Amino acid sequence: MGREAESSLADFYFSDSDDPLIPPESFTRWAEEGAWAMAMYEPQMLSGVAPRMDIRRDGVTRRVVNLSSYNYLGLAMHPEVIEAAQKALRDYGTGACGSPLLSGMSDLHRELEHKLATFTGREDCIIFNSGFAGGMGTLTGLLRKGDVAILDAKSHLCSIDGAKLARARLVFFDHNDPASLEQALQASEGQRRLIVLEGVYSMDGDIADLPNLLPVAERHGVGVFIDEAHSILVYGAHGRGVLEHHNAESRAESRVALQFATFSKAFAGAGSFTVGPRKLLQYIRYYINPYGFSCALPPAVVAGVSKALDVATRDNSLRERCWANTRYFREQALGLGLDLGHSTSQVVPIIIGSDRRRLYELTREMHEKGLFLAPVDYPSVPEDGLRFRVAITAAHSREDLDLALQILEDTVVRTSRQA
């Protein structure tokens, strides 16, 4: 990677072209010069998601240890989940073929709604066909022009886009900082407001500081929306997320009105859901365009997710295995001197710094040695915090993790010592 390492995707957002159908010439030139690095994105998986699998990058196929998939409980290839999806495929066909509001809601969808509401201890549930659209759409259903959306500074883009689309005023408070949240709430007194948090922050792997943030929300009488995409089924004694982990579920009715999560992580499916008070969900479902104007999830996906919930909650074994693997990997990685940031979860960043050339060269070298990790570049993370993001799962064996750690030592650690 040559001079193209001096630029990132952020440099081409505003086009130098007079026609929106013509991409920026500077971007095309940059992409051609750095084609070998861009080939590290959009890899082809040649099998189902597993701890070891064949990955094709830049036309080359290699058997690799997979540390890039969010298959936290290892359910993507679980035989019971696959069997349930196959049965629904035979009985219901390939698609729902309609909006949930008009014609796409099957008894399988209703059953999953009920199971999720019961599991989380909430009154009702809405199911979405996309994680991003579900998080974004729930906020567009809640917020209106003139409202104030108060987001943690490290909130996911779906929350930011949801607030923007609702034409609410966006206010960010410093990450996990109750004093900064206090200031944001004081400055917005007298307006309709909503606080937006995440259970596990997806790029840093740390969790919401609910014990210190919720009292601030309570003092001001402001409600909270929490995105548990990376924490549902993983955190809490029963897998109900960071709310349960912090023993904050009793506050849910008064402050944390809505809990959102995706099916693409620990559930190993696709789509998402929001749970909360029945009257509120009855109202907002008619104002969430990604729900009312988009096809419902295919029944086979719904059946697979429903069975994944059964398997994940019949006992604690998968969750405990995920945490055992996480503790082992973290301990060994720290012993190697890797920078894991402030992560406390199964999402483990390996922070490289600001050297973009090194980030992509390491990606290619790790792939050649048999480790699948994706480069995370600016503007997804700060320019001085370029990184890899590790996803530890219950499916990984100790041998998988040891091989991955050996490759990390031979690449990231080695080049760090040479710098």
BAKOL-23415 format. One record per residue: residue number from 1; x negated, y negated, z of N, C-alpha, C in turn. Coordinates in steps of 0.2 Angstrom, whole numbers, plus 5000, padded with zeros to 4 digits. Each point is the difference from the previous one (the first is absolute). Example, Ala and Ser with C-alpha at 12.3 -4.5 7.8 and 13.67 -1.06 7.14 Angstrom:
# residues 2
    n  n.px  n.py  n.pz  ca.px  ca.py  ca.pz  c.px  c.py  c.pz
    1  4934  5028  5039   5004   4994   5000  4996  4994  5000
    2  5002  4995  4996   4996   4994   5001  5004  4995  5003
//
This chain:
# residues 419
    n  n.px  n.py  n.pz  ca.px  ca.py  ca.pz  c.px  c.py  c.pz
    1  4996  5006  5000   5004   4994   5000  4996  4994  5000
    2  5000  4995  4995   4996   4995   4999  5004  4993  5003
    3  5000  4995  4996   5003   4994   5002  5007  5000  5002
    4  5003  5005  4997   5007   5001   5001  5002  5001  5008
    5  4995  5002  5003   5001   5001   5008  5001  4994  5003
    6  4998  4994  4997   5001   4993   5003  5008  4998  5000
    7  5004  5004  4996   5007   4998   5000  5004  5006  5003
    8  5007  4998  5002   5004   5005   5002  5007  4998  4996
    9  5005  5004  5001   5007   4999   4997  5003  4993  5002
   10  4998  4998  5006   5002   4993   5002  4998  4995  4995
   11  4995  5001  4996   4997   4994   4996  5004  5000  4993
   12  5005  5005  4999   5003   5000   4994  5008  4999  5000
   13  5002  4998  5007   5008   5000   5001  5003  4994  4995
   14  4996  4995  5000   5003   4994   4996  4996  5001  4993
   15  5004  5001  4995   4998   5002   4993  4997  4994  4996
   16  4995  5001  4996   4998   4995   4996  5003  5000  4993
   17  5005  5004  4999   5004   5001   4994  5006  4995  5000
   18  5002  4998  4994   5006   4996   4999  5006  5004  5000
   19  4999  5006  4999   5006   5005   4999  5000  5005  5005
   20  5006  5001  5004   5000   5005   5005  4999  5007  4998
   21  5001  5001  4994   4999   5007   4997  4993  5002  4998
   22  4996  4995  5000   4993   5001   4999  4996  5000  5006
   23  4996  5005  5002   4996   5000   5006  4995  4995  5000
   24  4997  4998  5006   4995   4995   5000  4994  5003  4996
   25  4996  4997  4996   4995   5002   4996  4994  5002  5005
   26  4999  4996  5005   4995   5001   5005  5001  5006  5004
   27  5007  5002  5001   5001   5006   5003  4998  5006  4996
   28  5002  5000  4994   4999   5005   4995  4992  5001  4999
   29  4996  4995  5000   4993   5000   5000  4997  5004  5006
   30  5003  4997  5006   4997   5003   5006  5002  5007  5001
   31  5006  5002  4998   5002   5007   5000  4996  5005  4996
   32  4998  4997  4994   4996   5004   4996  4993  5001  5002
   33  4997  4995  5003   4993   5000   5003  5000  5004  5006
   34  5005  5001  5004   5000   5004   5006  5005  5006  4999
   35  5000  5002  4994   5005   5006   4999  4998  5006  5004
   36  4994  5001  5001   4998   5006   5004  5002  5000  5008
   37  5001  4993  5002   5002   4999   5007  5008  5001  5000
   38  5003  4997  4995   5007   5000   5000  5003  5007  4999
   39  4996  5005  4997   5001   5007   4999  5001  5003  5007
   40  4998  4997  5005   5001   5003   5007  5007  5000  5002
   41  5004  4995  4997   5007   5000   5002  5004  5004  4996
   42  5006  5001  5002   5005   5005   4996  4997  5006  4999
   43  4997  5004  5004   4998   5007   4999  5006  5004  4999
   44  4998  5006  4996   5005   5005   4999  4999  5006  5004
   45  5006  5001  5004   4999   5006   5005  5003  5006  4995
   46  4996  5005  5000   5002   5006   4996  5003  5006  5004
   47  5003  4998  5006   5004   5005   5004  5004  4996  5005
   48  5003  5004  5004   5004   4996   5005  4995  4998  5005
   49  5002  4995  5005   4996   4997   5004  4998  5005  5006
   50  4993  5001  5000   4997   5004   5005  4994  4998  5002
   51  4997  5003  5006   4993   4997   5002  4995  5001  4995
   52  5000  5005  4996   4995   5001   4995  5004  5001  4993
   53  4998  4996  4995   5004   5000   4994  4995  4998  4995
   54  5003  5001  4993   4996   4998   4994  5003  4993  4999
   55  4995  4995  4999   5001   4993   4998  4997  4998  4994
   56  5003  4997  4995   4997   4998   4994  4999  4992  5000
   57  4994  4998  5000   4998   4993   4999  4996  4999  4994
   58  5002  4995  4996   4996   4998   4994  4998  5006  4996
   59  5005  5005  4999   4999   5006   4996  4997  5005  5003
   60  4997  5000  5006   4996   5005   5003  5004  5003  5006
   61  5001  5007  5000   5004   5003   5006  4995  5003  5005
   62  5002  4999  5006   4995   5003   5005  5005  5002  5006
   63  4998  5005  5003   5003   5003   5006  4998  4995  5006
   64  5004  4997  5004   4998   4996   5005  5004  5001  5007
   65  4997  4997  5005   5004   5000   5006  5004  4993  5000
   66  5006  5001  5001   5005   4994   4999  5001  4997  5006
   67  4998  4994  5001   5001   4995   5006  5004  4994  4998
   68  5003  5001  4994   5004   4994   4998  5007  5000  5000
   69  5003  5006  5001   5007   5001   5000  5004  4999  5007
   70  5006  4997  5000   5003   4999   5007  5004  5006  5002
   71  4998  5006  4999   5003   5006   5002  4999  5002  5007
   72  5002  4995  5005   4997   5000   5006  5001  5007  5004
   73  5006  5003  4999   5002   5006   5003  4999  5006  4996
   74  4997  4999  4994   4999   5006   4995  5006  5003  4997
   75  5005  4996  5000   5007   5003   4997  5001  5000  4993
   76  4995  4997  4996   5001   4999   4993  5001  5007  4996
   77  4996  5005  5003   5001   5007   4997  5003  5005  5005
   78  5003  4998  5005   5003   5004   5005  5005  5005  4996
   79  5000  5006  5001   5005   5005   4997  5007  4998  5001
   80  5002  4999  5006   5007   4998   5002  5002  4994  4996
   81  4996  4995  5000   5002   4994   4997  5001  5001  4992
   82  4995  5003  4997   5001   5002   4993  5006  5004  4999
   83  5002  5005  5004   5005   5004   4999  5007  4996  5000
   84  5000  4995  5005   5006   4996   5001  5001  4996  4994
   85  4995  4997  4997   5000   4996   4994  5002  5004  4994
   86  4997  5006  4999   5002   5004   4995  5007  5002  5000
   87  5003  5002  5006   5007   5001   5000  5004  4994  4998
   88  4999  4995  5003   5004   4994   4998  4999  4998  4992
   89  4994  5002  4997   4999   4999   4993  5005  5004  4996
   90  5001  5006  5003   5004   5005   4996  5007  4998  5001
   91  5002  4998  5006   5007   4999   5002  5003  4993  4997
   92  4995  4995  5000   5002   4993   4999  4997  4997  4994
   93  4995  5003  4997   4997   4998   4994  4995  4995  5001
   94  4998  4996  4995   4993   4997   5000  5001  4993  5003
   95  5006  4997  5000   5001   4993   5002  5006  4998  5003
   96  5001  4995  5004   5006   4997   5003  5004  4997  4995
   97  4997  4997  4995   5003   4997   4994  5005  4994  5001
   98  4998  4996  5006   5005   4995   5001  4997  4996  5006
   99  5003  4994  5001   4998   4996   5006  5004  5003  5006
  100  4997  5000  5006   5003   5003   5006  5007  4997  5001
  101  5001  4993  4999   5006   4997   5001  5006  5002  4995
  102  4998  5002  4994   5005   5002   4995  5001  5007  4999
  103  4994  5004  4999   5001   5007   4998  4995  5005  5002
  104  4994  4997  5003   4994   5004   5001  4999  5003  5007
  105  5006  5000  5004   4999   5002   5007  5003  5007  5001
  106  4995  5005  5001   5003   5007   5001  5000  5002  5007
  107  5003  5006  5002   5001   5002   5007  4993  5001  5003
  108  4995  5001  4996   4993   5001   5002  4997  4993  5003
  109  5002  4995  4996   4998   4993   5002  5003  4998  5007
  110  5007  5002  5000   5003   4998   5006  4997  5004  5006
  111  4999  5006  4999   4997   5004   5005  4993  4998  5003
  112  4996  4998  4995   4993   4997   5002  5001  4993  5004
  113  5005  4996  4998   5001   4994   5003  5002  5002  5008
  114  5004  5004  5000   5003   5002   5007  4994  5003  5004
  115  4996  5004  4997   4994   5003   5004  4995  4995  5002
  116  4999  4995  4995   4995   4995   5002  5002  4995  5006
  117  5007  4999  4999   5003   4995   5006  4999  5004  5006
  118  5002  5006  5000   5000   5004   5006  4993  5001  5003
  119  4995  5001  4996   4993   5001   5001  4997  4994  5004
  120  5002  4994  4997   4997   4994   5002  5004  4997  5006
  121  5006  5003  5001   5004   4997   5006  5004  4994  4998
  122  5001  4999  4993   5003   4994   4998  5007  5002  4997
  123  5004  4995  4999   5007   5001   4998  5001  5002  4993
  124  4996  4997  4995   5001   5001   4993  4994  5000  4996
  125  5000  5002  4994   4994   5000   4996  5002  4999  4993
  126  4995  4996  4996   5000   4999   4993  4994  5003  4997
  127  5001  5004  4994   4995   5004   4997  4998  4996  4993
  128  4994  4999  4999   4998   4996   4994  4996  5005  4995
  129  5000  4999  4994   4996   5004   4995  4993  4998  5000
  130  4997  4995  5003   4993   4998   5000  4998  4997  5007
  131  4994  5001  5002   4998   4997   5006  4999  4993  4999
  132  4997  4997  4995   4999   4993   4999  5007  4996  5000
  133  5004  5003  4996   5006   4997   4999  5005  5000  5006
  134  4999  5005  5004   5004   5001   5006  4998  4995  5005
  135  4993  4999  5001   4998   4995   5005  5001  4993  4997
  136  4999  4998  4994   5001   4994   4997  5008  4999  5000
  137  5004  5005  4998   5007   4999   4999  5004  4999  5007
  138  4997  5003  5005   5003   4999   5007  5000  4993  5002
  139  4994  4997  4999   4999   4993   5002  5004  4995  4995
  140  5001  5002  4994   5004   4995   4996  5007  5001  5002
  141  5002  5006  5003   5007   5000   5002  5001  4996  5006
  142  4995  5000  5004   5000   4996   5007  5000  4993  5000
  143  4995  4998  4996   4998   4992   5000  5003  4996  4994
  144  5001  4994  5002   5003   4995   4995  4996  4994  4999
  145  5001  4996  4995   4996   4994   4999  5001  4996  5006
  146  4994  4997  5003   5000   4996   5006  4998  5004  5006
  147  5001  5007  5000   4998   5004   5006  4992  5000  5000
  148  4998  5002  5006   4992   5000   5001  4998  5007  5001
  149  4996  5003  4996   4997   5007   5001  4993  4999  5003
  150  5000  5003  5006   4993   4999   5004  4997  5007  4999
  151  4995  5000  4996   4996   5006   4999  4993  5001  5003
  152  4998  5005  5003   4993   5002   5001  4996  4998  4994
  153  4994  4997  5001   4996   4999   4995  4998  5005  4995
  154  5000  5007  5003   4998   5005   4996  5006  5005  4998
  155  5006  4996  4999   5006   5004   4998  4999  5002  4993
  156  5004  5006  4998   5000   5002   4993  5003  4996  4995
  157  4998  5000  4994   5002   4996   4995  5007  5001  4999
  158  5003  5005  5001   5008   5001   4999  5004  4996  5005
  159  4997  4998  5006   5003   4996   5005  4999  4993  4997
  160  4995  4998  4998   4998   4993   4997  5005  4999  4994
  161  5000  5004  4996   5004   5000   4994  5008  4999  5002
  162  5002  5004  5005   5007   5000   5002  5002  4993  5002
  163  4995  4997  5004   5002   4994   5003  5000  4994  4995
  164  4995  5001  4995   5000   4995   4994  5006  5001  4996
  165  5002  5006  4998   5006   5001   4996  5006  4997  5003
  166  5001  5001  5007   5005   4997   5004  5000  4992  5000
  167  4994  4997  4998   4999   4993   5000  5000  4998  5008
  168  4998  5004  5004   4999   4998   5007  4993  4997  5000
  169  4999  4996  5006   4993   4997   5001  4996  5005  5003
  170  4994  5001  4997   4995   5005   5003  4996  4996  5005
  171  4999  5003  5006   4995   4998   5005  4996  5006  5002
  172  4994  5000  5000   4996   5005   5003  4997  4998  5006
  173  5000  5005  5005   4996   4999   5006  4994  5005  5000
  174  4995  4998  5004   4993   5004   5000  5002  5007  5002
  175  4996  5005  4997   5002   5007   5001  5000  5002  5007
  176  5006  5003  5002   5000   5003   5007  4999  4995  5005
  177  5001  4993  4999   4998   4995   5005  5007  4997  5003
  178  5001  5002  5006   5007   4997   5003  5000  4992  5001
  179  4994  4997  5001   4999   4993   5000  5002  4997  4994
  180  4997  5003  4994   5002   4997   4994  5007  5001  4998
  181  5003  5006  5002   5007   5001   4999  5004  4995  5004
  182  4998  4998  5006   5004   4995   5004  5000  4993  4997
  183  4994  4998  4997   5000   4994   4996  5004  5000  4994
  184  5001  5005  4996   5004   5001   4995  5007  4999  5002
  185  5002  5003  5005   5007   5000   5002  5002  4993  5003
  186  4995  4997  5004   5001   4993   5002  5001  4995  4995
  187  4996  5001  4994   5001   4995   4995  5006  5001  4995
  188  5003  5006  5001   5006   5001   4996  5007  5000  5004
  189  5000  4997  5006   5006   5000   5004  5006  4997  4997
  190  5005  5003  5001   5007   4997   4997  5001  5003  4993
  191  4996  5005  4997   5001   5003   4994  5002  5007  5000
  192  5003  5003  4995   5001   5007   5000  4993  5003  4999
  193  4998  5005  5004   4993   5003   4999  5000  5007  5001
  194  4995  5003  4997   4999   5008   5001  4993  5001  5000
  195  4998  5004  5005   4992   5002   5001  4999  5007  4996
  196  4995  5000  4996   4999   5006   4996  4993  5003  5002
  197  5000  5007  5003   4994   5003   5002  4999  5007  4996
  198  4995  5003  5001   4999   5007   4998  4997  5004  5005
  199  5002  5007  5000   4998   5004   5005  4993  5002  4999
  200  4997  5002  4995   4993   5001   4998  4999  4995  4994
  201  4995  4996  5001   4998   4995   4994  4996  5004  4995
  202  5002  5000  4994   4998   5005   4995  4993  5000  4998
  203  4997  4994  5000   4993   4999   4998  4995  5000  5006
  204  5003  4999  5006   4995   5000   5006  5001  5006  5004
  205  5006  5003  5000   5001   5006   5004  5001  4999  5008
  206  5001  4993  5002   5002   4999   5007  5007  4999  5000
  207  5003  5000  5006   5007   5000   5001  5002  4993  5003
  208  5007  4999  4999   5003   4994   5003  5000  5000  5008
  209  4998  4994  5002   4999   4999   5008  5007  4999  5003
  210  5004  5004  4999   5007   4999   5003  5001  4998  5007
  211  4996  5003  5005   5000   4998   5007  4999  4992  5001
  212  4996  4997  4995   4999   4993   5001  5004  4996  4995
  213  5002  5003  4995   5004   4996   4995  5007  4999  5001
  214  5003  5006  5002   5007   5000   5002  5003  4995  5005
  215  4996  5000  5006   5002   4995   5005  5001  4993  4997
  216  4995  4998  4995   5000   4993   4997  5007  5000  4996
  217  5001  5005  4996   5007   5000   4996  5006  4999  5005
  218  5000  5004  5005   5005   5000   5005  5001  4993  5003
  219  4995  4997  5002   5000   4993   5003  5004  4995  4995
  220  4999  5001  4994   5002   4995   4995  5007  5003  4997
  221  5002  5006  5002   5006   5003   4997  5000  5001  4993
  222  4994  5002  4997   5000   5001   4993  4999  5008  4999
  223  5003  5002  4994   5000   5007   4999  4994  5002  4996
  224  4999  5007  5000   4994   5003   4997  5002  5005  4995
  225  4996  5000  4994   5001   5005   4995  4993  5004  5000
  226  5000  5006  5001   4993   5004   5000  5000  5005  4995
  227  4994  5000  4996   4999   5004   4995  4995  5006  5003
  228  5003  5006  5000   4997   5006   5003  4998  5005  4994
  229  4998  4997  4995   4998   5004   4994  4995  5005  5002
  230  4994  4998  5003   4995   5004   5001  5000  5003  5007
  231  5005  4999  5004   5000   5002   5007  5006  5005  5001
  232  5005  5000  4996   5006   5005   5001  4998  5007  5000
  233  5002  5004  5004   4998   5007   5001  4993  5002  5002
  234  4996  4994  5001   4993   5001   5002  4999  4997  5007
  235  5003  4995  5002   5000   4997   5006  5006  5001  5005
  236  4999  5000  5006   5006   5001   5005  5000  5008  5002
  237  5003  5001  5006   5000   5007   5002  5005  5004  4996
  238  5004  4997  4996   5005   5004   4996  4999  4998  4992
  239  4995  4996  4999   4999   4997   4993  5004  4995  4998
  240  5003  4996  5005   5004   4995   4998  4997  4993  4998
  241  4993  5000  5000   4996   4994   4998  4997  4997  5006
  242  4998  4994  4999   4996   4996   5004  5005  4997  5006
  243  5006  4999  4998   5005   4998   5005  5001  5005  5006
  244  5000  5006  4998   5000   5006   5005  4993  5000  5003
  245  4995  4999  4997   4993   5001   5002  4999  4995  5006
  246  5003  4994  4999   4999   4994   5005  5006  5000  5005
  247  5004  5006  5000   5006   5000   5004  5004  4994  5000
  248  5001  4997  4993   5004   4994   4999  5007  5001  4997
  249  5002  5007  5000   5006   5001   4996  5006  4997  5004
  250  4999  4999  5007   5006   4997   5003  5001  4993  4999
  251  4995  4997  4997   5000   4993   4997  5003  4999  4993
  252  5001  5006  4997   5002   5000   4993  5007  4996  4999
  253  5005  5002  5004   5006   4997   4999  5000  4992  5001
  254  4996  4998  5004   5000   4993   5002  4995  4996  4995
  255  4994  5003  4999   4996   4996   4996  4998  5003  4993
  256  4998  5006  5001   4997   5004   4993  5006  5003  4997
  257  5004  4996  4997   5006   5002   4997  5000  5005  4994
  258  4994  4999  4996   5000   5004   4995  4993  5004  4999
  259  5000  5006  4999   4994   5004   4999  5000  5003  4993
  260  4994  4999  4997   5000   5002   4993  4994  5005  4999
  261  5001  5005  4995   4994   5004   4999  5001  5003  4993
  262  4994  5003  4998   5000   5003   4993  5000  5007  5001
  263  5002  5004  4994   5000   5007   5000  4993  5002  4996
  264  4996  4996  4998   4994   5002   4996  4994  5001  5004
  265  5000  4999  5007   4995   5001   5004  5001  5007  5003
  266  5001  5000  5007   5001   5006   5003  5005  5005  4998
  267  5006  4997  4997   5005   5004   4997  4998  5004  4994
  268  4995  4997  4997   4997   5003   4993  5005  5000  4995
  269  5004  4995  4999   5005   5000   4995  5000  4993  4996
  270  5005  4997  4999   5001   4993   4997  5006  4997  5003
  271  4999  4993  4999   5006   4996   5003  4999  4997  5007
  272  5005  4998  5003   4999   4997   5007  5007  4999  5003
  273  5000  4998  5006   5007   4999   5004  4999  4994  5005
  274  5006  4998  5001   5000   4995   5006  5006  5002  5005
  275  4998  5000  5006   5005   5002   5005  5002  4994  5005
  276  5006  4999  5002   5002   4995   5005  5007  5000  5001
  277  5003  4994  5003   5007   5000   5002  5004  5001  4994
  278  5006  5003  5001   5004   5002   4994  5003  4994  4997
  279  5003  4995  5004   5003   4994   4997  4995  4996  4996
  280  4994  5000  5002   4994   4996   4996  4999  5004  4994
  281  4999  5006  5000   4998   5004   4994  5006  5000  4995
  282  5006  5000  5003   5006   5000   4995  5000  4994  4996
  283  4998  4994  5004   5000   4994   4996  4994  4999  4995
  284  4994  5002  5002   4994   4998   4996  5000  5005  4994
  285  5003  5006  5000   4999   5004   4995  5003  4997  4993
  286  5005  4996  5001   5003   4997   4994  4996  4994  4997
  287  4995  4998  5004   4996   4994   4998  4992  5002  4998
  288  4999  5007  5000   4993   5003   4999  5001  5002  4993
  289  4997  4996  4995   5001   5002   4993  4996  5006  4998
  290  4994  5001  5003   4997   5007   4998  5004  5006  5003
  291  5004  4999  5004   5005   5005   5002  5006  5001  4995
  292  5003  4994  5000   5007   5000   4996  4999  5001  4992
  293  4994  4998  4998   4999   4999   4993  4995  5005  4997
  294  4998  5005  5004   4995   5005   4998  5003  5007  5002
  295  4997  5005  4996   5003   5007   5000  4998  5003  5007
  296  5004  5003  5003   4999   5004   5006  4994  5005  4999
  297  4997  5002  5006   4995   5005   4999  5003  5007  4997
  298  4996  5003  4996   5002   5007   4998  5001  5004  5006
  299  5006  5004  4999   5001   5005   5006  4995  5005  5002
  300  4996  5002  4995   4994   5004   5002  4995  4997  5005
  301  4999  4993  4999   4996   4997   5004  5003  4999  5007
  302  5006  4998  5000   5004   5000   5006  5000  5006  5004
  303  5001  5006  4997   5000   5006   5003  4993  5002  5003
  304  4995  4998  4996   4993   5001   5003  4998  4996  5006
  305  5002  4994  5000   4999   4995   5005  5004  5003  5006
  306  5006  5002  4999   5004   5002   5006  4997  5006  5003
  307  4997  5005  4996   4997   5006   5003  4993  4998  5003
  308  4997  4995  4997   4993   4997   5003  5002  4998  5007
  309  5005  4996  5001   5002   4998   5007  5001  5006  5005
  310  5004  5005  4997   5001   5006   5005  4993  5003  5002
  311  4996  5001  4995   4993   5003   5001  4996  4996  5005
  312  5000  4993  4999   4996   4996   5004  5002  4999  5007
  313  5006  5001  5001   5003   4999   5007  5002  5006  5004
  314  4999  5006  4997   5002   5006   5004  4995  5001  5005
  315  4994  4998  5000   4995   5000   5006  4995  4995  4998
  316  4995  4999  5004   4995   4995   5000  4993  5002  4996
  317  5000  5006  4998   4994   5003   4997  4997  4996  4995
  318  5004  4998  4995   4997   4997   4994  4997  4993  5002
  319  5004  4996  5004   4998   4994   5003  4993  5001  5004
  320  5000  5005  5004   4994   5001   5004  4994  5002  4996
  321  5001  5003  4995   4995   5002   4995  4997  4994  4997
  322  5004  4996  4998   4998   4994   4996  4996  4995  5005
  323  5002  5000  5006   4996   4996   5005  4994  5003  5002
  324  5000  5007  5000   4993   5003   5002  4995  4999  4994
  325  5003  5000  4994   4995   4999   4994  4998  4993  5000
  326  5005  4995  5002   4998   4993   5000  4995  4999  5005
  327  5000  5002  5006   4995   4999   5006  4993  5003  4997
  328  5000  5006  4997   4994   5003   4998  4997  4996  4995
  329  5004  4998  4995   4997   4996   4994  4997  4993  5003
  330  5004  4997  5004   4998   4993   5003  4993  5001  5004
  331  5000  5005  5004   4994   5001   5004  4994  5001  4996
  332  5001  5005  4995   4994   5001   4996  4998  4994  4996
  333  5005  4997  4997   4998   4994   4996  4997  4994  5004
  334  5002  4999  5006   4997   4995   5004  4993  5002  5001
  335  4999  5007  5001   4993   5002   5002  4995  4999  4994
  336  5003  5000  4994   4996   4998   4994  4999  4993  4999
  337  5003  4996  5004   4999   4993   5000  5005  4996  4995
  338  5005  5004  4997   5005   4997   4996  5004  4994  5003
  339  5002  4995  4997   5004   4995   5002  5007  5001  4999
  340  5004  5002  5005   5007   5002   5000  5004  4995  5002
  341  4998  4994  5001   5004   4994   5002  5003  5001  5006
  342  5007  4998  5001   5003   5001   5006  5005  5005  5000
  343  5000  5005  4995   5004   5005   4999  5001  5004  5007
  344  5006  5002  5001   5002   5005   5006  5004  5005  4997
  345  5002  5001  4994   5005   5005   4997  4996  5005  4995
  346  5005  5003  4997   4997   5005   4995  4998  4997  4993
  347  5002  4993  5000   4997   4996   4994  4994  4997  5003
  348  4994  5002  4996   4993   4998   5002  4997  4996  4995
  349  4999  4994  5001   4996   4996   4995  4993  5002  5000
  350  4996  5000  4995   4993   5000   5000  4998  4993  4997
  351  4998  4996  5004   4998   4993   4997  4993  4999  4997
  352  5000  4998  4994   4994   4999   4997  4997  4993  5000
  353  5004  4995  5000   4998   4993   5000  5002  4996  4994
  354  4996  4996  4998   5001   4996   4994  4997  5002  4993
  355  4996  5006  5001   4996   5002   4994  5005  5004  4995
  356  5003  4997  4995   5005   5003   4996  4996  5005  4995
  357  4994  4999  4998   4996   5005   4996  4999  5006  5004
  358  4998  5000  5006   4999   5005   5004  5007  5004  5001
  359  5005  4997  5001   5007   5003   5001  5001  5005  4995
  360  5000  4998  4994   5001   5004   4994  4995  5005  4998
  361  4994  4998  5001   4995   5005   4999  5000  5006  5005
  362  5002  4998  5007   5001   5006   5005  5006  5004  4998
  363  5006  4997  4997   5006   5004   4998  4998  5005  4995
  364  4996  4998  4995   4998   5005   4995  4995  5005  5003
  365  4995  4998  5004   4996   5005   5003  5003  5005  5004
  366  5005  4998  5004   5004   5004   5005  5004  5005  4996
  367  5003  4998  4994   5004   5004   4996  4995  5005  4997
  368  4995  4998  4998   4995   5005   4997  4998  5006  5005
  369  4999  4998  5006   4998   5004   5005  5006  5005  5003
  370  5006  4998  4998   5006   5003   5002  5004  4997  5006
  371  5001  4994  5000   5004   4996   5005  5005  4995  4996
  372  5006  5001  5001   5005   4995   4997  5002  4995  5005
  373  4997  4994  4999   5002   4994   5003  5001  4994  4995
  374  5005  4996  5001   5001   4994   4995  4997  4994  5003
  375  4997  4996  4995   4998   4993   5003  5005  4995  5001
  376  5000  4997  5006   5005   4994   5001  4996  4994  5000
  377  5002  4996  4995   4997   4994   4998  5004  4993  5002
  378  4997  4995  5000   5004   4993   5001  5004  4999  4993
  379  5006  4998  5001   5003   4997   5006  5004  5004  5004
  380  5000  5007  4999   5004   5004   5005  4997  5000  5007
  381  4993  4998  5001   4997   4999   5006  4996  4994  5000
  382  4997  4997  5005   4996   4994   5000  4994  5002  4996
  383  4997  4994  4997   4994   5001   4995  4994  5003  5004
  384  5000  4999  5007   4994   5003   5004  5002  5006  5003
  385  5006  5003  4998   5002   5006   5003  5002  5006  4995
  386  4996  5000  4994   5001   5005   4996  4999  5007  5003
  387  5004  5005  4998   5000   5006   5004  5003  5006  4996
  388  4999  5006  5003   5004   5006   4998  5005  5001  5006
  389  5005  5003  4998   5005   5002   5005  5001  5007  5000
  390  4999  5003  5006   5000   5007   5001  5007  5002  5003
  391  5003  5005  4998   5007   5002   5002  4998  5007  5003
  392  5001  5001  5007   4999   5007   5003  5006  5003  5001
  393  5001  5007  4998   5006   5003   5000  4999  5007  5005
  394  5006  5002  5001   5000   5007   5004  4998  5006  4996
  395  5000  4999  4993   4998   5005   4995  4992  5001  5000
  396  4996  4995  5001   4993   5000   5000  4997  5005  5005
  397  4996  5004  4997   4996   5005   5005  4994  4997  5002
  398  4997  5002  5005   4994   4998   5003  4994  5000  4994
  399  5000  5005  4996   4996   5001   4995  5001  4994  4995
  400  5006  4998  4998   5001   4995   4996  4997  4993  5003
  401  5002  4999  5006   4997   4994   5003  4993  5000  5000
  402  4997  5005  5002   4992   5000   5000  4997  4999  4994
  403  5003  5003  4994   4997   4998   4994  5001  4993  4998
  404  5006  4997  5001   5001   4993   4999  4995  4996  5004
  405  4999  5001  5006   4995   4997   5004  4993  5000  4998
  406  4998  5006  4997   4993   5001   4997  4999  4996  4994
  407  5006  5000  4996   4999   4995   4994  5000  4993  5002
  408  5004  4998  5005   4999   4993   5002  4993  4998  5003
  409  4997  5005  5003   4994   4999   5003  4995  4999  4994
  410  5001  5005  4995   4995   5000   4994  5001  4994  4995
  411  5006  4996  5001   5001   4994   4996  5000  4994  5003
  412  5006  4999  5004   5001   4993   5004  4994  4999  5005
  413  4999  5005  5004   4994   4999   5005  4994  4999  4997
  414  4998  5004  4995   4993   5000   4997  4999  4993  4997
  415  5005  4998  4996   4999   4993   4996  5000  4995  5005
  416  5004  5000  5006   4999   4995   5005  4993  5000  5003
  417  4997  5005  5001   4993   5000   5003  4995  4997  4995
  418  5002  5001  4993   4995   4998   4995  5001  4992  4999
  419  5006  4998  5002   5001   4992   4999  4995  4996  5004
//
